[in-house]
Amino acid sequence: MDLDGPERDGAYVIFGSVVHAYLEELVAKNDIAEASRVMDFIEFLANETDRRWPELVQIEFGEWVYGYPQKATLENLAGPETRKAIWNAERYFLQTERNNNGSPFITFLRRLILPRKKKN
């Protein structure tokens, strides 16, 4: 599959809609064997020589896992390249947060201390 043009968007949609939802369902049902098979497929893509596949894993999967409540479960099932994609996404978000708001710890403290705006 060529990831240039409309096919590229389709691959991101599949990952963003289907793979994420399927993994969430598997983790919720504690079906670790099937989740492991899905993670093996993601690792296969992360190791492809065509850089666009590893890029898809980094952007679409790594960023999703960073914010996923069961992140540790998926990290334990991830292969080395997939784990690297997750860590790179985490590093990116932490760096962005530092650049925009100060350190993550300071941001956390601000959320605890500062009053929240009331919604009307």
N, CA, C and O atoms as CSV, one atom per row, in Angstrom:
chain,resi,resn,atom,element,x,y,z
A,1,MET,N,N,0.845,-1.177,0.000
A,1,MET,CA,C,0.000,0.000,0.000
A,1,MET,C,C,0.885,1.233,0.000
A,1,MET,O,O,1.853,1.317,0.756
A,2,ASP,N,N,0.557,2.156,-0.827
A,2,ASP,CA,C,1.295,3.412,-0.901
A,2,ASP,C,C,0.639,4.410,0.034
A,2,ASP,O,O,-0.570,4.630,-0.037
A,3,LEU,N,N,1.420,5.010,0.902
A,3,LEU,CA,C,0.860,5.946,1.880
A,3,LEU,C,C,0.916,7.394,1.413
A,3,LEU,O,O,0.898,8.306,2.239
A,4,ASP,N,N,0.984,7.619,0.120
A,4,ASP,CA,C,0.895,8.975,-0.404
A,4,ASP,C,C,-0.538,9.216,-0.852
A,4,ASP,O,O,-1.229,8.291,-1.280
A,5,GLY,N,N,-0.971,10.441,-0.752
A,5,GLY,CA,C,-2.301,10.793,-1.237
A,5,GLY,C,C,-3.408,10.301,-0.330
A,5,GLY,O,O,-3.226,10.211,0.884
A,6,PRO,N,N,-4.572,9.978,-0.917
A,6,PRO,CA,C,-5.744,9.612,-0.118
A,6,PRO,C,C,-5.539,8.334,0.701
A,6,PRO,O,O,-6.163,8.172,1.750
A,7,GLU,N,N,-4.674,7.426,0.236
A,7,GLU,CA,C,-4.433,6.198,0.970
A,7,GLU,C,C,-3.830,6.495,2.345
A,7,GLU,O,O,-4.104,5.801,3.324
A,8,ARG,N,N,-3.009,7.533,2.393
A,8,ARG,CA,C,-2.376,7.919,3.665
A,8,ARG,C,C,-3.452,8.257,4.697
A,8,ARG,O,O,-3.413,7.775,5.830
A,9,ASP,N,N,-4.399,9.079,4.297
A,9,ASP,CA,C,-5.484,9.432,5.217
A,9,ASP,C,C,-6.248,8.199,5.653
A,9,ASP,O,O,-6.613,8.080,6.822
A,10,GLY,N,N,-6.495,7.288,4.739
A,10,GLY,CA,C,-7.222,6.057,5.063
A,10,GLY,C,C,-6.501,5.229,6.106
A,10,GLY,O,O,-7.134,4.690,7.015
A,11,ALA,N,N,-5.180,5.118,5.987
A,11,ALA,CA,C,-4.405,4.347,6.961
A,11,ALA,C,C,-4.513,4.979,8.346
A,11,ALA,O,O,-4.630,4.269,9.345
A,12,TYR,N,N,-4.474,6.299,8.409
A,12,TYR,CA,C,-4.597,6.981,9.693
A,12,TYR,C,C,-6.000,6.808,10.274
A,12,TYR,O,O,-6.150,6.656,11.487
A,13,VAL,N,N,-7.013,6.829,9.436
A,13,VAL,CA,C,-8.388,6.638,9.890
A,13,VAL,C,C,-8.561,5.227,10.443
A,13,VAL,O,O,-9.161,5.042,11.501
A,14,ILE,N,N,-8.037,4.237,9.732
A,14,ILE,CA,C,-8.135,2.847,10.200
A,14,ILE,C,C,-7.484,2.718,11.568
A,14,ILE,O,O,-8.072,2.148,12.486
A,15,PHE,N,N,-6.282,3.241,11.707
A,15,PHE,CA,C,-5.595,3.168,12.996
A,15,PHE,C,C,-6.382,3.922,14.064
A,15,PHE,O,O,-6.597,3.415,15.165
A,16,GLY,N,N,-6.806,5.132,13.729
A,16,GLY,CA,C,-7.479,5.966,14.712
A,16,GLY,C,C,-8.849,5.470,15.108
A,16,GLY,O,O,-9.275,5.685,16.243
A,17,SER,N,N,-9.540,4.822,14.219
A,17,SER,CA,C,-10.907,4.390,14.506
A,17,SER,C,C,-11.004,2.914,14.860
A,17,SER,O,O,-11.671,2.546,15.827
A,18,VAL,N,N,-10.356,2.088,14.097
A,18,VAL,CA,C,-10.538,0.647,14.246
A,18,VAL,C,C,-9.543,0.038,15.240
A,18,VAL,O,O,-9.946,-0.628,16.194
A,19,VAL,N,N,-8.263,0.264,15.019
A,19,VAL,CA,C,-7.248,-0.379,15.853
A,19,VAL,C,C,-7.352,0.089,17.298
A,19,VAL,O,O,-7.293,-0.727,18.217
A,20,HIS,N,N,-7.504,1.385,17.509
A,20,HIS,CA,C,-7.627,1.900,18.884
A,20,HIS,C,C,-8.827,1.290,19.588
A,20,HIS,O,O,-8.711,0.791,20.707
A,21,ALA,N,N,-9.976,1.331,18.932
A,21,ALA,CA,C,-11.203,0.801,19.542
A,21,ALA,C,C,-11.072,-0.694,19.837
A,21,ALA,O,O,-11.502,-1.167,20.889
A,22,TYR,N,N,-10.475,-1.427,18.901
A,22,TYR,CA,C,-10.314,-2.865,19.095
A,22,TYR,C,C,-9.392,-3.154,20.274
A,22,TYR,O,O,-9.691,-4.023,21.093
A,23,LEU,N,N,-8.283,-2.440,20.366
A,23,LEU,CA,C,-7.374,-2.638,21.497
A,23,LEU,C,C,-8.033,-2.259,22.825
A,23,LEU,O,O,-7.848,-2.951,23.826
A,24,GLU,N,N,-8.788,-1.183,22.841
A,24,GLU,CA,C,-9.499,-0.798,24.062
A,24,GLU,C,C,-10.444,-1.907,24.508
A,24,GLU,O,O,-10.517,-2.236,25.692
A,25,GLU,N,N,-11.168,-2.478,23.546
A,25,GLU,CA,C,-12.100,-3.565,23.857
A,25,GLU,C,C,-11.351,-4.790,24.392
A,25,GLU,O,O,-11.778,-5.406,25.369
A,26,LEU,N,N,-10.239,-5.137,23.751
A,26,LEU,CA,C,-9.469,-6.306,24.185
A,26,LEU,C,C,-8.906,-6.121,25.589
A,26,LEU,O,O,-8.950,-7.040,26.407
A,27,VAL,N,N,-8.379,-4.938,25.865
A,27,VAL,CA,C,-7.824,-4.669,27.192
A,27,VAL,C,C,-8.948,-4.682,28.233
A,27,VAL,O,O,-8.764,-5.211,29.329
A,28,ALA,N,N,-10.094,-4.114,27.908
A,28,ALA,CA,C,-11.230,-4.103,28.844
A,28,ALA,C,C,-11.695,-5.524,29.160
A,28,ALA,O,O,-12.085,-5.813,30.291
A,29,LYS,N,N,-11.655,-6.414,28.160
A,29,LYS,CA,C,-12.051,-7.811,28.363
A,29,LYS,C,C,-10.899,-8.668,28.898
A,29,LYS,O,O,-11.069,-9.860,29.153
A,30,ASN,N,N,-9.734,-8.050,29.064
A,30,ASN,CA,C,-8.525,-8.736,29.526
A,30,ASN,C,C,-8.125,-9.865,28.569
A,30,ASN,O,O,-7.610,-10.897,29.001
A,31,ASP,N,N,-8.364,-9.665,27.267
A,31,ASP,CA,C,-7.963,-10.633,26.244
A,31,ASP,C,C,-6.539,-10.295,25.803
A,31,ASP,O,O,-6.317,-9.746,24.724
A,32,ILE,N,N,-5.594,-10.633,26.655
A,32,ILE,CA,C,-4.198,-10.272,26.439
A,32,ILE,C,C,-3.611,-11.003,25.234
A,32,ILE,O,O,-2.770,-10.448,24.526
A,33,ALA,N,N,-4.041,-12.234,24.994
A,33,ALA,CA,C,-3.510,-12.992,23.859
A,33,ALA,C,C,-3.820,-12.298,22.538
A,33,ALA,O,O,-2.936,-12.152,21.693
A,34,GLU,N,N,-5.062,-11.870,22.352
A,34,GLU,CA,C,-5.433,-11.187,21.107
A,34,GLU,C,C,-4.806,-9.797,21.040
A,34,GLU,O,O,-4.368,-9.365,19.974
A,35,ALA,N,N,-4.761,-9.100,22.168
A,35,ALA,CA,C,-4.114,-7.781,22.196
A,35,ALA,C,C,-2.647,-7.915,21.820
A,35,ALA,O,O,-2.093,-7.050,21.141
A,36,SER,N,N,-2.023,-8.989,22.257
A,36,SER,CA,C,-0.619,-9.238,21.918
A,36,SER,C,C,-0.440,-9.444,20.414
A,36,SER,O,O,0.542,-8.978,19.835
A,37,ARG,N,N,-1.385,-10.138,19.783
A,37,ARG,CA,C,-1.310,-10.334,18.326
A,37,ARG,C,C,-1.453,-9.009,17.582
A,37,ARG,O,O,-0.767,-8.779,16.586
A,38,VAL,N,N,-2.340,-8.137,18.062
A,38,VAL,CA,C,-2.498,-6.820,17.449
A,38,VAL,C,C,-1.214,-6.013,17.628
A,38,VAL,O,O,-0.762,-5.337,16.704
A,39,MET,N,N,-0.637,-6.090,18.814
A,39,MET,CA,C,0.603,-5.362,19.070
A,39,MET,C,C,1.748,-5.911,18.214
A,39,MET,O,O,2.625,-5.149,17.805
A,40,ASP,N,N,1.755,-7.209,17.938
A,40,ASP,CA,C,2.759,-7.785,17.034
A,40,ASP,C,C,2.622,-7.194,15.628
A,40,ASP,O,O,3.621,-6.912,14.966
A,41,PHE,N,N,1.380,-7.010,15.180
A,41,PHE,CA,C,1.144,-6.396,13.875
A,41,PHE,C,C,1.656,-4.955,13.858
A,41,PHE,O,O,2.282,-4.524,12.890
A,42,ILE,N,N,1.388,-4.217,14.931
A,42,ILE,CA,C,1.855,-2.837,15.020
A,42,ILE,C,C,3.380,-2.804,15.024
A,42,ILE,O,O,3.984,-1.923,14.412
A,43,GLU,N,N,4.004,-3.759,15.710
A,43,GLU,CA,C,5.469,-3.840,15.715
A,43,GLU,C,C,5.989,-4.137,14.307
A,43,GLU,O,O,7.017,-3.598,13.897
A,44,PHE,N,N,5.287,-4.986,13.576
A,44,PHE,CA,C,5.657,-5.272,12.189
A,44,PHE,C,C,5.665,-3.978,11.371
A,44,PHE,O,O,6.608,-3.715,10.624
A,45,LEU,N,N,4.619,-3.180,11.516
A,45,LEU,CA,C,4.562,-1.904,10.788
A,45,LEU,C,C,5.670,-0.955,11.234
A,45,LEU,O,O,6.255,-0.247,10.414
A,46,ALA,N,N,5.953,-0.944,12.526
A,46,ALA,CA,C,6.986,-0.049,13.055
A,46,ALA,C,C,8.371,-0.410,12.527
A,46,ALA,O,O,9.269,0.433,12.524
A,47,ASN,N,N,8.556,-1.652,12.080
A,47,ASN,CA,C,9.846,-2.104,11.564
A,47,ASN,C,C,9.939,-2.075,10.040
A,47,ASN,O,O,10.959,-2.472,9.476
A,48,GLU,N,N,8.900,-1.617,9.379
A,48,GLU,CA,C,8.920,-1.550,7.916
A,48,GLU,C,C,10.016,-0.608,7.432
A,48,GLU,O,O,10.325,0.387,8.088
A,49,THR,N,N,10.598,-0.927,6.286
A,49,THR,CA,C,11.650,-0.073,5.744
A,49,THR,C,C,11.101,1.200,5.115
A,49,THR,O,O,11.800,2.211,5.053
A,50,ASP,N,N,9.860,1.161,4.651
A,50,ASP,CA,C,9.212,2.376,4.146
A,50,ASP,C,C,8.890,3.246,5.361
A,50,ASP,O,O,8.028,2.891,6.165
A,51,ARG,N,N,9.564,4.360,5.495
A,51,ARG,CA,C,9.472,5.189,6.703
A,51,ARG,C,C,8.062,5.659,7.024
A,51,ARG,O,O,7.786,6.047,8.159
A,52,ARG,N,N,7.170,5.630,6.048
A,52,ARG,CA,C,5.818,6.130,6.296
A,52,ARG,C,C,5.037,5.233,7.254
A,52,ARG,O,O,4.177,5.715,7.991
A,53,TRP,N,N,5.333,3.923,7.249
A,53,TRP,CA,C,4.648,3.030,8.196
A,53,TRP,C,C,5.102,3.276,9.628
A,53,TRP,O,O,4.260,3.431,10.513
A,54,PRO,N,N,6.418,3.316,9.886
A,54,PRO,CA,C,6.840,3.657,11.253
A,54,PRO,C,C,6.337,5.038,11.690
A,54,PRO,O,O,6.028,5.252,12.862
A,55,GLU,N,N,6.261,5.961,10.744
A,55,GLU,CA,C,5.733,7.296,11.047
A,55,GLU,C,C,4.274,7.215,11.483
A,55,GLU,O,O,3.861,7.900,12.418
A,56,LEU,N,N,3.502,6.380,10.806
A,56,LEU,CA,C,2.104,6.184,11.173
A,56,LEU,C,C,2.015,5.617,12.591
A,56,LEU,O,O,1.180,6.055,13.383
A,57,VAL,N,N,2.865,4.655,12.908
A,57,VAL,CA,C,2.863,4.079,14.250
A,57,VAL,C,C,3.212,5.150,15.274
A,57,VAL,O,O,2.584,5.235,16.329
A,58,GLN,N,N,4.199,5.955,14.967
A,58,GLN,CA,C,4.628,7.019,15.892
A,58,GLN,C,C,3.510,8.028,16.116
A,58,GLN,O,O,3.173,8.347,17.256
A,59,ILE,N,N,2.945,8.522,15.038
A,59,ILE,CA,C,1.971,9.610,15.137
A,59,ILE,C,C,0.617,9.112,15.613
A,59,ILE,O,O,0.069,9.631,16.585
A,60,GLU,N,N,0.085,8.131,14.950
A,60,GLU,CA,C,-1.282,7.719,15.245
A,60,GLU,C,C,-1.375,6.797,16.453
A,60,GLU,O,O,-2.319,6.896,17.237
A,61,PHE,N,N,-0.418,5.914,16.608
A,61,PHE,CA,C,-0.494,4.970,17.720
A,61,PHE,C,C,0.213,5.491,18.963
A,61,PHE,O,O,-0.348,5.464,20.058
A,62,GLY,N,N,1.439,5.962,18.796
A,62,GLY,CA,C,2.206,6.444,19.938
A,62,GLY,C,C,1.515,7.565,20.675
A,62,GLY,O,O,1.493,7.581,21.906
A,63,GLU,N,N,0.952,8.497,19.943
A,63,GLU,CA,C,0.255,9.622,20.565
A,63,GLU,C,C,-1.011,9.163,21.279
A,63,GLU,O,O,-1.362,9.694,22.333
A,64,TRP,N,N,-1.692,8.182,20.708
A,64,TRP,CA,C,-2.910,7.666,21.346
A,64,TRP,C,C,-2.555,6.951,22.648
A,64,TRP,O,O,-3.189,7.178,23.678
A,65,VAL,N,N,-1.552,6.095,22.599
A,65,VAL,CA,C,-1.179,5.330,23.791
A,65,VAL,C,C,-0.735,6.271,24.906
A,65,VAL,O,O,-1.004,6.010,26.078
A,66,TYR,N,N,-0.064,7.353,24.555
A,66,TYR,CA,C,0.398,8.309,25.566
A,66,TYR,C,C,-0.751,8.760,26.465
A,66,TYR,O,O,-0.560,8.915,27.672
A,67,GLY,N,N,-1.929,8.971,25.904
A,67,GLY,CA,C,-3.071,9.429,26.686
A,67,GLY,C,C,-4.023,8.331,27.121
A,67,GLY,O,O,-5.049,8.614,27.740
A,68,TYR,N,N,-3.701,7.080,26.809
A,68,TYR,CA,C,-4.599,5.960,27.113
A,68,TYR,C,C,-4.437,5.535,28.570
A,68,TYR,O,O,-3.311,5.331,29.023
A,69,PRO,N,N,-5.536,5.398,29.316
A,69,PRO,CA,C,-5.437,5.041,30.734
A,69,PRO,C,C,-4.718,3.706,31.001
A,69,PRO,O,O,-4.095,3.540,32.050
A,70,GLN,N,N,-4.803,2.769,30.071
A,70,GLN,CA,C,-4.156,1.463,30.245
A,70,GLN,C,C,-2.820,1.404,29.498
A,70,GLN,O,O,-2.425,0.359,28.981
A,71,LYS,N,N,-2.149,2.529,29.457
A,71,LYS,CA,C,-0.882,2.653,28.726
A,71,LYS,C,C,0.121,1.574,29.135
A,71,LYS,O,O,0.781,0.991,28.275
A,72,ALA,N,N,0.240,1.306,30.406
A,72,ALA,CA,C,1.224,0.331,30.891
A,72,ALA,C,C,0.965,-1.062,30.322
A,72,ALA,O,O,1.908,-1.785,30.002
A,73,THR,N,N,-0.294,-1.437,30.194
A,73,THR,CA,C,-0.637,-2.745,29.626
A,73,THR,C,C,-0.125,-2.848,28.199
A,73,THR,O,O,0.492,-3.847,27.829
A,74,LEU,N,N,-0.379,-1.821,27.395
A,74,LEU,CA,C,0.051,-1.853,26.003
A,74,LEU,C,C,1.568,-1.747,25.887
A,74,LEU,O,O,2.159,-2.380,25.012
A,75,GLU,N,N,2.206,-0.967,26.743
A,75,GLU,CA,C,3.671,-0.888,26.715
A,75,GLU,C,C,4.294,-2.251,27.008
A,75,GLU,O,O,5.308,-2.614,26.413
A,76,ASN,N,N,3.692,-2.998,27.919
A,76,ASN,CA,C,4.211,-4.329,28.229
A,76,ASN,C,C,4.076,-5.293,27.061
A,76,ASN,O,O,4.875,-6.220,26.928
A,77,LEU,N,N,3.087,-5.088,26.223
A,77,LEU,CA,C,2.869,-5.956,25.063
A,77,LEU,C,C,3.628,-5.477,23.823
A,77,LEU,O,O,3.762,-6.218,22.849
A,78,ALA,N,N,4.118,-4.255,23.859
A,78,ALA,CA,C,4.745,-3.637,22.682
A,78,ALA,C,C,6.142,-4.199,22.447
A,78,ALA,O,O,6.870,-4.539,23.380
A,79,GLY,N,N,6.485,-4.281,21.176
A,79,GLY,CA,C,7.847,-4.623,20.794
A,79,GLY,C,C,8.736,-3.401,20.924
A,79,GLY,O,O,8.252,-2.314,21.237
A,80,PRO,N,N,10.032,-3.563,20.687
A,80,PRO,CA,C,10.966,-2.448,20.910
A,80,PRO,C,C,10.694,-1.203,20.073
A,80,PRO,O,O,10.795,-0.090,20.588
A,81,GLU,N,N,10.357,-1.359,18.811
A,81,GLU,CA,C,10.119,-0.184,17.962
A,81,GLU,C,C,8.802,0.511,18.321
A,81,GLU,O,O,8.709,1.738,18.283
A,82,THR,N,N,7.804,-0.272,18.663
A,82,THR,CA,C,6.528,0.316,19.078
A,82,THR,C,C,6.707,1.047,20.399
A,82,THR,O,O,6.179,2.144,20.580
A,83,ARG,N,N,7.441,0.451,21.314
A,83,ARG,CA,C,7.716,1.092,22.604
A,83,ARG,C,C,8.462,2.407,22.390
A,83,ARG,O,O,8.193,3.402,23.063
A,84,LYS,N,N,9.400,2.398,21.450
A,84,LYS,CA,C,10.134,3.628,21.134
A,84,LYS,C,C,9.183,4.696,20.588
A,84,LYS,O,O,9.328,5.874,20.914
A,85,ALA,N,N,8.220,4.299,19.766
A,85,ALA,CA,C,7.241,5.254,19.230
A,85,ALA,C,C,6.411,5.864,20.353
A,85,ALA,O,O,6.119,7.060,20.334
A,86,ILE,N,N,6.031,5.043,21.330
A,86,ILE,CA,C,5.259,5.544,22.469
A,86,ILE,C,C,6.106,6.522,23.274
A,86,ILE,O,O,5.633,7.599,23.637
A,87,TRP,N,N,7.343,6.160,23.553
A,87,TRP,CA,C,8.230,7.034,24.328
A,87,TRP,C,C,8.519,8.341,23.596
A,87,TRP,O,O,8.580,9.404,24.214
A,88,ASN,N,N,8.697,8.258,22.269
A,88,ASN,CA,C,8.932,9.480,21.496
A,88,ASN,C,C,7.727,10.406,21.556
A,88,ASN,O,O,7.879,11.622,21.669
A,89,ALA,N,N,6.528,9.831,21.479
A,89,ALA,CA,C,5.316,10.650,21.582
A,89,ALA,C,C,5.230,11.282,22.967
A,89,ALA,O,O,4.883,12.456,23.097
A,90,GLU,N,N,5.543,10.510,23.990
A,90,GLU,CA,C,5.510,11.039,25.352
A,90,GLU,C,C,6.525,12.175,25.521
A,90,GLU,O,O,6.213,13.218,26.097
A,91,ARG,N,N,7.724,11.961,25.020
A,91,ARG,CA,C,8.757,12.997,25.100
A,91,ARG,C,C,8.306,14.255,24.373
A,91,ARG,O,O,8.522,15.362,24.865
A,92,TYR,N,N,7.682,14.099,23.205
A,92,TYR,CA,C,7.187,15.242,22.437
A,92,TYR,C,C,6.155,16.033,23.241
A,92,TYR,O,O,6.238,17.258,23.330
A,93,PHE,N,N,5.179,15.325,23.828
A,93,PHE,CA,C,4.133,16.008,24.576
A,93,PHE,C,C,4.680,16.683,25.829
A,93,PHE,O,O,4.271,17.796,26.163
A,94,LEU,N,N,5.592,16.025,26.517
A,94,LEU,CA,C,6.174,16.637,27.712
A,94,LEU,C,C,6.991,17.877,27.346
A,94,LEU,O,O,6.936,18.890,28.043
A,95,GLN,N,N,7.744,17.793,26.258
A,95,GLN,CA,C,8.522,18.949,25.813
A,95,GLN,C,C,7.613,20.098,25.406
A,95,GLN,O,O,7.885,21.256,25.721
A,96,THR,N,N,6.540,19.775,24.708
A,96,THR,CA,C,5.575,20.796,24.297
A,96,THR,C,C,4.944,21.448,25.519
A,96,THR,O,O,4.766,22.665,25.561
A,97,GLU,N,N,4.610,20.635,26.508
A,97,GLU,CA,C,4.022,21.185,27.724
A,97,GLU,C,C,5.016,22.089,28.441
A,97,GLU,O,O,4.647,23.159,28.924
A,98,ARG,N,N,6.260,21.669,28.509
A,98,ARG,CA,C,7.285,22.511,29.145
A,98,ARG,C,C,7.446,23.836,28.405
A,98,ARG,O,O,7.553,24.893,29.026
A,99,ASN,N,N,7.463,23.769,27.076
A,99,ASN,CA,C,7.641,24.983,26.279
A,99,ASN,C,C,6.463,25.939,26.425
A,99,ASN,O,O,6.634,27.156,26.359
A,100,ASN,N,N,5.281,25.393,26.620
A,100,ASN,CA,C,4.082,26.225,26.682
A,100,ASN,C,C,3.678,26.635,28.094
A,100,ASN,O,O,3.150,27.729,28.292
A,101,ASN,N,N,3.917,25.776,29.068
A,101,ASN,CA,C,3.368,26.026,30.401
A,101,ASN,C,C,4.364,25.858,31.539
A,101,ASN,O,O,3.964,25.963,32.699
A,102,GLY,N,N,5.590,25.613,31.279
A,102,GLY,CA,C,6.508,25.268,32.355
A,102,GLY,C,C,6.579,23.764,32.502
A,102,GLY,O,O,6.128,23.035,31.619
A,103,SER,N,N,7.127,23.296,33.582
A,103,SER,CA,C,7.319,21.860,33.764
A,103,SER,C,C,5.983,21.153,34.001
A,103,SER,O,O,5.027,21.790,34.444
A,104,PRO,N,N,5.895,19.846,33.715
A,104,PRO,CA,C,4.661,19.109,33.983
A,104,PRO,C,C,4.266,19.161,35.464
A,104,PRO,O,O,3.081,19.217,35.793
A,105,PHE,N,N,5.260,19.144,36.351
A,105,PHE,CA,C,4.961,19.198,37.779
A,105,PHE,C,C,4.335,20.545,38.154
A,105,PHE,O,O,3.369,20.593,38.916
A,106,ILE,N,N,4.881,21.624,37.624
A,106,ILE,CA,C,4.322,22.950,37.887
A,106,ILE,C,C,2.908,23.047,37.323
A,106,ILE,O,O,2.018,23.605,37.964
A,107,THR,N,N,2.705,22.512,36.141
A,107,THR,CA,C,1.370,22.507,35.544
A,107,THR,C,C,0.399,21.746,36.442
A,107,THR,O,O,-0.729,22.187,36.661
A,108,PHE,N,N,0.838,20.614,36.956
A,108,PHE,CA,C,0.013,19.815,37.861
A,108,PHE,C,C,-0.340,20.628,39.106
A,108,PHE,O,O,-1.496,20.652,39.530
A,109,LEU,N,N,0.654,21.292,39.688
A,109,LEU,CA,C,0.397,22.103,40.876
A,109,LEU,C,C,-0.565,23.246,40.580
A,109,LEU,O,O,-1.446,23.544,41.387
A,110,ARG,N,N,-0.401,23.881,39.436
A,110,ARG,CA,C,-1.319,24.975,39.064
A,110,ARG,C,C,-2.756,24.475,39.013
A,110,ARG,O,O,-3.674,25.159,39.465
A,111,ARG,N,N,-2.948,23.280,38.461
A,111,ARG,CA,C,-4.294,22.722,38.360
A,111,ARG,C,C,-4.875,22.444,39.748
A,111,ARG,O,O,-6.080,22.582,39.955
A,112,LEU,N,N,-4.034,22.059,40.681
A,112,LEU,CA,C,-4.506,21.787,42.041
A,112,LEU,C,C,-4.818,23.062,42.806
A,112,LEU,O,O,-5.807,23.125,43.536
A,113,ILE,N,N,-3.984,24.073,42.642
A,113,ILE,CA,C,-4.066,25.271,43.467
A,113,ILE,C,C,-5.005,26.322,42.902
A,113,ILE,O,O,-5.818,26.889,43.633
A,114,LEU,N,N,-4.902,26.584,41.624
A,114,LEU,CA,C,-5.680,27.671,41.030
A,114,LEU,C,C,-7.145,27.280,40.920
A,114,LEU,O,O,-7.466,26.142,40.579
A,115,PRO,N,N,-8.042,28.234,41.213
A,115,PRO,CA,C,-9.462,27.913,41.090
A,115,PRO,C,C,-9.837,27.685,39.621
A,115,PRO,O,O,-9.289,28.301,38.707
A,116,ARG,N,N,-10.760,26.803,39.445
A,116,ARG,CA,C,-11.242,26.511,38.078
A,116,ARG,C,C,-12.345,27.501,37.708
A,116,ARG,O,O,-13.099,27.981,38.554
A,117,LYS,N,N,-12.401,27.780,36.429
A,117,LYS,CA,C,-13.456,28.668,35.940
A,117,LYS,C,C,-14.783,27.906,35.966
A,117,LYS,O,O,-14.862,26.739,35.582
A,118,LYS,N,N,-15.801,28.592,36.424
A,118,LYS,CA,C,-17.119,27.971,36.477
A,118,LYS,C,C,-17.771,28.062,35.107
A,118,LYS,O,O,-17.686,29.079,34.419
A,119,LYS,N,N,-18.420,26.973,34.734
A,119,LYS,CA,C,-19.160,26.967,33.470
A,119,LYS,C,C,-20.547,27.535,33.713
A,119,LYS,O,O,-21.183,27.261,34.730
A,120,ASN,N,N,-20.993,28.323,32.764
A,120,ASN,CA,C,-22.337,28.919,32.906
A,120,ASN,C,C,-23.392,27.987,32.428
A,120,ASN,O,O,-24.576,28.320,32.473
